[in-house]
Amino acid sequence: MAEAFWFGPGSFGVPLLLLGALVLRQTRRGDRVPGWLGSGVVAWAVLLGLLGGFDGGTLILLLIGALFLAGAWFGKNPHAAVVES
């Protein structure tokens, strides 16, 4: 039953797999994941938690969003000028 929920055509599994593919593509190219993506995932997790309770899946989704935000804030900027001394 749980597998049908996560991997059915109308589930959250397919968009999350696409989101993961986008993040992998961005990081392999040396780009940062945009901060708005992390903010959106955090907002989605908080909304799910408020509506249905903060279970394990919601907490993991919240952690993923927080990691996206941390990467956007503290990650290397590939477009910054390299200063040699």
All heavy atoms as an XYZ file, in Angstrom:
626
protein
N       0.817     -1.185      0.000
C       0.000      0.000      0.000
C       0.872      1.264      0.000
O       0.592      2.210     -0.712
C      -0.909     -0.036      1.221
C      -1.869      1.075      1.273
S      -3.372      0.562      0.481
C      -4.492      1.715      1.155
N       1.937      1.277      0.811
C       2.806      2.451      0.875
C       3.526      2.672     -0.448
O       3.695      3.804     -0.882
C       3.822      2.295      2.002
N       3.949      1.592     -1.096
C       4.623      1.725     -2.385
C       3.681      2.293     -3.434
O       4.081      3.081     -4.284
C       5.184      0.384     -2.852
C       6.358     -0.109     -2.029
C       5.918     -0.828     -0.768
O       4.709     -1.103     -0.603
O       6.780     -1.088      0.077
N       2.425      1.907     -3.379
C       1.449      2.431     -4.332
C       1.249      3.930     -4.118
O       1.065      4.677     -5.081
C       0.123      1.693     -4.177
N       1.320      4.385     -2.883
C       1.173      5.813     -2.605
C       2.358      6.599     -3.148
O       2.197      7.636     -3.775
C       1.038      6.047     -1.103
C       1.055      7.506     -0.727
C      -0.044      8.308     -0.972
C       2.173      8.072     -0.141
C      -0.031      9.645     -0.635
C       2.188      9.410      0.199
C       1.081     10.190     -0.052
N       3.580      6.111     -2.931
C       4.762      6.876     -3.302
C       5.119      6.767     -4.778
O       5.751      7.667     -5.328
C       5.959      6.464     -2.457
C       5.873      7.050     -1.100
C       5.551      6.391      0.050
C       6.071      8.414     -0.728
N       5.535      7.267      1.103
C       5.850      8.507      0.650
C       6.402      9.564     -1.435
C       5.964      9.719      1.325
C       6.512     10.755     -0.752
C       6.297     10.817      0.610
N       4.758      5.670     -5.439
C       5.189      5.490     -6.822
C       4.052      5.375     -7.817
O       4.270      5.011     -8.958
C       6.107      4.264     -6.922
C       7.383      4.476     -6.166
C       7.660      3.745     -5.027
C       8.293      5.426     -6.581
C       8.824      3.952     -4.329
C       9.462      5.641     -5.883
C       9.731      4.897     -4.754
N       2.851      5.731     -7.411
C       1.724      5.761     -8.341
C       1.786      7.017     -9.199
O       2.529      7.963     -8.921
N       0.990      7.069    -10.249
C       1.048      8.224    -11.149
C       0.638      9.543    -10.502
O       1.111     10.599    -10.916
C       0.074      7.866    -12.270
C      -0.422      6.509    -12.017
C       0.091      6.033    -10.706
N      -0.187      9.531     -9.485
C      -0.617     10.769     -8.856
C       0.054     11.031     -7.520
O      -0.449     11.794     -6.709
N       1.206     10.427     -7.288
C       1.834     10.520     -5.975
C       2.913     11.593     -5.944
O       3.179     12.278     -6.920
C       2.471      9.176     -5.626
O       3.596      8.978     -6.464
N       3.573     11.699     -4.806
C       4.684     12.630     -4.643
C       6.010     12.023     -5.076
O       6.999     12.742     -5.168
C       4.805     13.062     -3.178
C       3.622     13.820     -2.681
C       2.820     13.309     -1.682
C       3.306     15.049     -3.225
C       1.740     14.016     -1.218
C       2.215     15.765     -2.764
C       1.435     15.244     -1.765
N       6.053     10.722     -5.317
C       7.312     10.061     -5.653
C       7.918     10.541     -6.953
O       9.123     10.795     -7.038
N       7.108     10.687     -7.977
C       7.616     11.096     -9.290
C       8.171     12.524     -9.246
O       9.298     12.758     -9.695
C       6.525     10.922    -10.374
C       7.001     11.453    -11.703
C       6.135      9.460    -10.485
N       7.462     13.510     -8.688
C       8.067     14.850     -8.603
C       9.332     14.888     -7.748
O      10.266     15.628     -8.055
C       6.975     15.721     -7.978
C       5.714     14.986     -8.211
C       6.064     13.541     -8.260
N       9.381     14.085     -6.694
C      10.587     14.065     -5.871
C      11.764     13.446     -6.612
O      12.905     13.890     -6.450
C      10.323     13.331     -4.560
C       9.466     14.086     -3.555
C       9.197     13.229     -2.322
C      10.117     15.386     -3.148
N      11.515     12.431     -7.419
C      12.587     11.873     -8.242
C      13.083     12.895     -9.263
O      14.288     13.017     -9.497
C      12.110     10.604     -8.951
C      11.962      9.369     -8.083
C      11.336      8.227     -8.886
C      13.304      8.942     -7.538
N      12.184     13.646     -9.868
C      12.586     14.694    -10.805
C      13.356     15.802    -10.094
O      14.337     16.335    -10.634
C      11.355     15.263    -11.515
C      10.642     14.310    -12.482
C       9.356     14.940    -12.986
C      11.554     13.948    -13.631
N      12.938     16.155     -8.902
C      13.648     17.162     -8.122
C      15.057     16.676     -7.783
O      16.025     17.440     -7.879
C      12.871     17.474     -6.844
C      13.489     18.480     -5.896
C      13.558     19.852     -6.550
C      12.687     18.542     -4.617
N      15.189     15.434     -7.416
C      16.508     14.872     -7.132
C      17.405     14.865     -8.360
O      18.602     15.150     -8.272
N      16.823     14.558     -9.525
C      17.606     14.594    -10.759
C      18.076     16.008    -11.079
O      19.208     16.212    -11.530
C      16.778     14.033    -11.915
N      17.229     17.005    -10.836
C      17.618     18.395    -11.056
C      18.751     18.806    -10.127
O      19.720     19.447    -10.554
C      16.414     19.316    -10.844
C      16.710     20.815    -10.869
C      17.110     21.245    -12.266
C      15.525     21.596    -10.376
N      18.664     18.426     -8.874
C      19.713     18.767     -7.908
C      21.025     18.094     -8.297
O      22.091     18.720     -8.255
C      19.274     18.376     -6.477
C      20.419     18.463     -5.502
C      18.128     19.262     -6.029
N      20.979     16.838     -8.699
C      22.200     16.157     -9.141
C      22.812     16.843    -10.350
O      24.029     17.027    -10.431
C      21.902     14.689     -9.480
C      21.888     13.727     -8.315
C      21.472     12.344     -8.791
C      23.248     13.661     -7.663
N      21.988     17.243    -11.288
C      22.491     17.910    -12.495
C      23.153     19.236    -12.136
O      24.218     19.568    -12.637
C      21.340     18.145    -13.467
C      21.768     18.829    -14.734
C      20.580     18.929    -15.695
N      20.952     19.635    -16.880
C      20.702     20.936    -17.103
N      20.051     21.625    -16.201
N      21.088     21.508    -18.211
N      22.507     20.000    -11.258
C      23.073     21.286    -10.859
C      24.422     21.115    -10.170
O      25.367     21.840    -10.457
C      22.119     22.017     -9.908
C      20.854     22.524    -10.535
C      21.095     23.720    -11.417
O      21.080     23.593    -12.625
N      21.333     24.848    -10.826
N      24.515     20.179     -9.245
C      25.751     20.011     -8.490
C      26.852     19.412     -9.347
O      28.019     19.761     -9.170
C      25.524     19.146     -7.246
O      24.945     17.899     -7.620
C      24.610     19.848     -6.267
N      26.525     18.542    -10.270
C      27.552     17.985    -11.154
C      28.107     19.016    -12.120
O      29.245     18.900    -12.553
C      27.003     16.784    -11.917
C      26.845     15.574    -11.027
C      26.359     14.379    -11.787
N      26.268     13.244    -10.883
C      25.609     12.139    -11.144
N      24.967     12.010    -12.302
N      25.572     11.163    -10.274
N      27.307     20.013    -12.449
C      27.779     21.104    -13.305
C      28.559     22.138    -12.507
O      29.129     23.052    -13.075
C      26.594     21.792    -13.980
C      25.931     20.942    -15.036
C      24.752     21.623    -15.657
N      25.076     23.004    -16.023
C      24.171     23.909    -16.362
N      22.895     23.588    -16.367
N      24.523     25.121    -16.695
N      28.572     22.012    -11.195
C      29.282     22.956    -10.346
C      28.439     24.130     -9.912
O      28.954     25.086     -9.340
N      27.150     24.094    -10.179
C      26.246     25.177     -9.786
C      25.624     24.873     -8.432
O      25.503     23.724     -8.028
C      25.123     25.350    -10.816
C      25.636     25.806    -12.159
O      26.720     26.425    -12.196
O      24.962     25.547    -13.169
N      25.227     25.946     -7.767
C      24.516     25.775     -6.504
C      23.039     25.530     -6.772
O      22.496     25.987     -7.774
C      24.633     27.022     -5.651
C      25.980     27.185     -5.023
C      25.940     28.224     -3.958
N      26.096     29.539     -4.552
C      26.117     30.654     -3.858
N      25.966     30.616     -2.566
N      26.263     31.811     -4.438
N      22.414     24.832     -5.866
C      20.969     24.656     -5.923
C      20.353     25.976     -5.461
O      20.783     26.544     -4.465
C      20.524     23.493     -5.017
C      19.029     23.352     -5.003
C      21.180     22.204     -5.464
N      19.368     26.507     -6.180
C      18.800     27.806     -5.794
C      18.156     27.773     -4.407
O      17.559     26.776     -4.001
C      17.745     28.080     -6.865
C      17.866     27.024     -7.878
C      18.767     25.968     -7.371
N      18.288     28.881     -3.697
C      17.727     28.974     -2.354
C      16.217     28.870     -2.326
O      15.639     28.350     -1.376
N      15.552     29.346     -3.396
C      14.095     29.281     -3.418
C      13.605     27.841     -3.426
O      12.521     27.552     -2.944
C      13.514     30.041     -4.611
C      13.990     29.574     -5.947
C      15.012     30.101     -6.676
C      13.457     28.501     -6.719
N      15.152     29.410     -7.858
C      14.208     28.420     -7.918
C      12.425     27.587     -6.529
C      13.959     27.470     -8.889
C      12.185     26.643     -7.513
C      12.946     26.596     -8.676
N      14.426     26.927     -3.963
C      14.043     25.519     -3.975
C      14.016     24.964     -2.551
O      13.077     24.271     -2.161
C      15.002     24.721     -4.856
C      14.671     23.275     -5.093
C      13.363     23.149     -5.844
C      15.777     22.619     -5.875
N      15.033     25.290     -1.764
C      15.058     24.863     -0.365
C      13.927     25.462      0.440
O      13.298     24.789      1.259
N      13.644     26.742      0.195
C      12.540     27.404      0.900
C      11.206     26.752      0.558
O      10.350     26.573      1.429
C      12.486     28.883      0.528
O      13.662     29.529      0.894
N      11.032     26.396     -0.703
C       9.792     25.740     -1.119
C       9.613     24.373     -0.484
O       8.513     24.015     -0.052
N      10.707     23.603     -0.401
C      10.627     22.273      0.210
C      10.342     22.393      1.709
O       9.545     21.634      2.260
C      11.911     21.465     -0.070
C      11.919     20.160      0.698
C      12.057     21.190     -1.560
N      10.986     23.365      2.370
C      10.730     23.566      3.802
C       9.272     23.976      4.034
O       8.603     23.452      4.922
C      11.703     24.615      4.394
C      11.247     25.081      5.764
C      13.103     24.050      4.469
N       8.773     24.906      3.217
C       7.376     25.335      3.363
C       6.415     24.180      3.128
O       5.420     24.025      3.841
C       7.079     26.480      2.396
N       6.715     23.346      2.128
C       5.882     22.184      1.833
C       5.889     21.216      3.017
O       4.840     20.702      3.416
C       6.388     21.521      0.560
C       5.628     20.324      0.107
C       4.294     20.080      0.230
C       6.165     19.189     -0.573
N       3.976     18.871     -0.329
C       5.114     18.306     -0.844
C       7.442     18.850     -0.996
C       5.300     17.098     -1.496
C       7.618     17.651     -1.655
C       6.552     16.787     -1.892
N       7.073     20.968      3.591
C       7.167     20.041      4.722
C       6.419     20.573      5.939
O       5.741     19.810      6.634
C       8.640     19.793      5.067
N       6.525     21.876      6.194
C       5.817     22.456      7.337
C       4.305     22.357      7.120
O       3.556     22.010      8.043
C       6.263     23.912      7.573
C       5.361     24.622      8.560
C       7.707     23.943      8.057
N       3.850     22.643      5.903
C       2.425     22.528      5.612
C       1.936     21.090      5.786
O       0.890     20.848      6.409
C       2.129     23.011      4.193
C       0.675     22.935      3.743
C      -0.184     23.883      4.566
C       0.558     23.252      2.275
N       2.696     20.126      5.271
C       2.323     18.719      5.454
C       2.311     18.345      6.936
O       1.435     17.614      7.388
C       3.296     17.804      4.705
C       3.173     17.744      3.200
C       4.289     16.890      2.612
C       1.826     17.201      2.793
N       3.285     18.848      7.682
C       3.340     18.543      9.107
C       2.181     19.130      9.877
O       1.629     18.491     10.767
N       1.797     20.350      9.519
C       0.671     20.973     10.212
C      -0.654     20.309      9.863
O      -1.547     20.212     10.711
C       0.608     22.464      9.873
C       1.740     23.319     10.428
C       1.641     24.741      9.898
C       1.749     23.302     11.941
N      -0.783     19.853      8.629
C      -2.036     19.214      8.222
C      -2.154     17.763      8.670
O      -3.236     17.310      9.022
C      -2.192     19.291      6.705
C      -2.399     20.681      6.117
C      -2.422     20.608      4.600
C      -3.671     21.295      6.649
N      -1.042     17.036      8.647
C      -1.129     15.609      8.923
C      -0.249     15.103     10.036
O      -0.202     13.904     10.290
N       0.478     15.970     10.695
C       1.367     15.535     11.766
C       2.791     15.368     11.257
O       3.024     15.003     10.115
N       3.724     15.654     12.110
C       5.139     15.561     11.767
C       5.625     14.133     11.993
O       6.169     13.808     13.035
C       5.957     16.555     12.595
C       5.754     17.980     12.163
C       4.817     18.782     12.795
C       6.489     18.505     11.132
C       4.616     20.087     12.402
C       6.308     19.818     10.727
C       5.365     20.608     11.365
N       5.443     13.293     10.977
C       5.923     11.918     11.063
C       7.331     11.854     10.472
O       7.946     12.865     10.172
C       4.959     10.974     10.349
C       4.774     11.330      8.883
O       5.290     12.366      8.441
O       4.107     10.550      8.185
N       7.841     10.650     10.299
C       9.201     10.464      9.807
C       9.427     11.034      8.416
O      10.436     11.691      8.155
N       8.486     10.809      7.512
C       8.633     11.310      6.147
C       8.632     12.822      6.080
O       9.401     13.429      5.325
N       7.796     13.454      6.884
C       7.737     14.911      6.913
C       9.027     15.493      7.485
O       9.540     16.492      6.977
C       6.534     15.376      7.743
O       5.355     14.755      7.246
C       6.372     16.874      7.688
N       9.563     14.861      8.511
C      10.814     15.336      9.090
C      11.978     15.171      8.123
O      12.861     16.034      8.049
C      11.093     14.620     10.412
C      10.102     14.929     11.529
C      10.411     14.098     12.766
C      10.101     16.401     11.863
N      11.991     14.096      7.355
C      13.043     13.902      6.353
C      12.924     14.961      5.265
O      13.924     15.527      4.812
C      12.989     12.474      5.785
C      13.455     11.478      6.851
C      13.840     12.353      4.524
C      13.277     10.041      6.469
N      11.712     15.240      4.841
C      11.497     16.283      3.832
C      11.928     17.648      4.364
O      12.540     18.439      3.638
C      10.018     16.310      3.432
C       9.654     17.060      2.175
C      10.341     16.450      0.958
C       8.158     17.051      1.981
N      11.685     17.914      5.626
C      12.131     19.153      6.256
C      13.656     19.223      6.296
O      14.253     20.271      6.029
C      11.548     19.253      7.665
C      11.734     20.551      8.423
C      11.073     21.701      7.691
C      11.167     20.412      9.822
N      14.303     18.111      6.599
C      15.761     18.052      6.610
C      16.339     18.294      5.211
O      17.326     19.020      5.055
C      16.225     16.699      7.155
C      17.730     16.447      7.126
C      18.447     17.412      8.065
C      18.024     15.009      7.488
N      15.721     17.720      4.197
C      16.180     17.921      2.821
C      16.093     19.391      2.442
O      17.028     19.963      1.865
C      15.369     17.035      1.860
C      15.718     15.572      2.068
C      15.600     17.440      0.405
C      14.790     14.615      1.358
N      14.985     20.031      2.770
C      14.851     21.454      2.488
C      15.881     22.291      3.225
O      16.448     23.235      2.663
N      16.147     21.949      4.476
C      17.156     22.676      5.250
C      18.544     22.490      4.644
O      19.346     23.429      4.605
C      17.133     22.200      6.703
N      18.842     21.300      4.150
C      20.136     21.070      3.504
C      20.245     21.839      2.192
O      21.320     22.351      1.858
C      20.354     19.570      3.277
C      20.614     18.747      4.530
C      20.654     17.266      4.195
C      21.912     19.178      5.202
N      19.157     21.928      1.444
C      19.163     22.747      0.228
C      19.462     24.204      0.570
O      20.245     24.872     -0.107
C      17.821     22.670     -0.493
C      17.593     21.410     -1.278
C      16.333     21.106     -1.742
C      18.608     20.530     -1.561
C      16.091     19.966     -2.472
C      18.391     19.375     -2.282
C      17.124     19.085     -2.739
N      18.817     24.701      1.625
C      19.050     26.081      2.042
C      20.482     26.297      2.510
O      21.108     27.312      2.180
C      18.078     26.478      3.152
C      16.665     26.804      2.707
C      15.767     26.998      3.913
C      16.660     28.044      1.846
N      21.006     25.360      3.272
C      22.394     25.479      3.733
C      23.358     25.470      2.550
O      24.327     26.235      2.527
C      22.725     24.342      4.704
N      23.106     24.641      1.566
C      23.955     24.621      0.379
C      23.867     25.908     -0.410
O      24.860     26.381     -0.969
N      22.696     26.505     -0.448
C      22.538     27.771     -1.174
C      23.227     28.914     -0.437
O      23.800     29.804     -1.061
C      21.054     28.090     -1.353
N      23.186     28.891      0.884
C      23.782     29.979      1.654
C      25.293     29.848      1.786
O      26.015     30.829      1.700
C      23.184     30.044      3.047
C      21.811     30.625      3.080
C      21.271     31.512      2.200
C      20.798     30.363      4.040
N      19.983     31.806      2.551
C      19.659     31.117      3.693
C      20.732     29.559      5.166
C      18.489     31.098      4.420
C      19.565     29.536      5.891
C      18.459     30.308      5.520
N      25.764     28.614      2.039
C      27.170     28.428      2.378
C      27.986     27.747      1.290
O      29.182     27.568      1.449
C      27.304     27.623      3.674
C      26.618     28.266      4.840
C      25.537     27.671      5.445
C      27.048     29.489      5.307
C      24.900     28.257      6.520
C      26.415     30.093      6.381
C      25.339     29.471      6.993
N      27.358     27.347      0.209
C      28.075     26.668     -0.858
C      28.987     27.607     -1.617
O      28.882     28.828     -1.542
N      29.913     27.012     -2.350
C      30.819     27.817     -3.159
C      30.058     28.456     -4.308
O      29.191     27.837     -4.906
C      31.941     26.947     -3.723
C      32.895     26.435     -2.673
C      34.084     25.773     -3.301
C      33.671     24.470     -3.948
N      34.789     23.695     -4.455
N      30.407     29.674     -4.639
C      29.802     30.358     -5.766
C      30.705     30.152     -6.981
O      31.808     30.687     -7.035
C      29.641     31.845     -5.465
C      28.873     32.576     -6.546
O      28.495     31.976     -7.541
N      28.659     33.846     -6.339
N      30.264     29.378     -7.962
C      31.131     29.092     -9.104
C      31.343     30.302    -10.000
O      32.256     30.313    -10.801
C      30.377     27.989     -9.842
C      28.962     28.185     -9.463
C      28.981     28.722     -8.058
N      30.524     31.338     -9.844
C      30.637     32.499    -10.713
C      31.455     33.620    -10.070
O      31.619     34.673    -10.690
C      29.243     33.007    -11.078
C      28.412     31.952    -11.749
N      28.736     31.414    -12.962
C      27.310     31.302    -11.350
C      27.847     30.506    -13.302
N      26.968     30.396    -12.325
N      31.939     33.417     -8.853
C      32.738     34.437     -8.193
C      34.126     34.487     -8.830
O      34.662     33.481     -9.284
C      32.856     34.134     -6.704
N      34.678     35.655     -8.857
C      36.011     35.826     -9.439
C      37.050     35.161     -8.550
O      37.001     35.261     -7.320
C      36.325     37.300     -9.596
N      37.995     34.485     -9.171
C      39.066     33.829     -8.439
C      40.186     34.847     -8.230
O      40.689     35.432     -9.185
C      39.593     32.597     -9.203
C      40.763     31.978     -8.465
C      38.480     31.607     -9.439
N      40.547     35.064     -6.980
C      41.585     36.031     -6.648
C      42.835     35.272     -6.292
O      42.832     34.451     -5.385
C      41.136     36.936     -5.470
C      42.242     37.904     -5.108
C      39.848     37.634     -5.807
N      43.915     35.539     -7.032
C      45.182     34.880     -6.744
C      46.087     35.875     -6.061
O      46.153     37.038     -6.409
C      45.829     34.396     -8.048
C      45.014     33.310     -8.717
C      45.700     32.810     -9.975
O      46.916     32.994    -10.096
O      45.013     32.232    -10.813
N      46.812     35.401     -5.049
C      47.718     36.308     -4.333
C      49.146     36.093     -4.717
O      49.540     35.198     -5.355
C      47.563     36.138     -2.829
O      47.685     34.785     -2.467
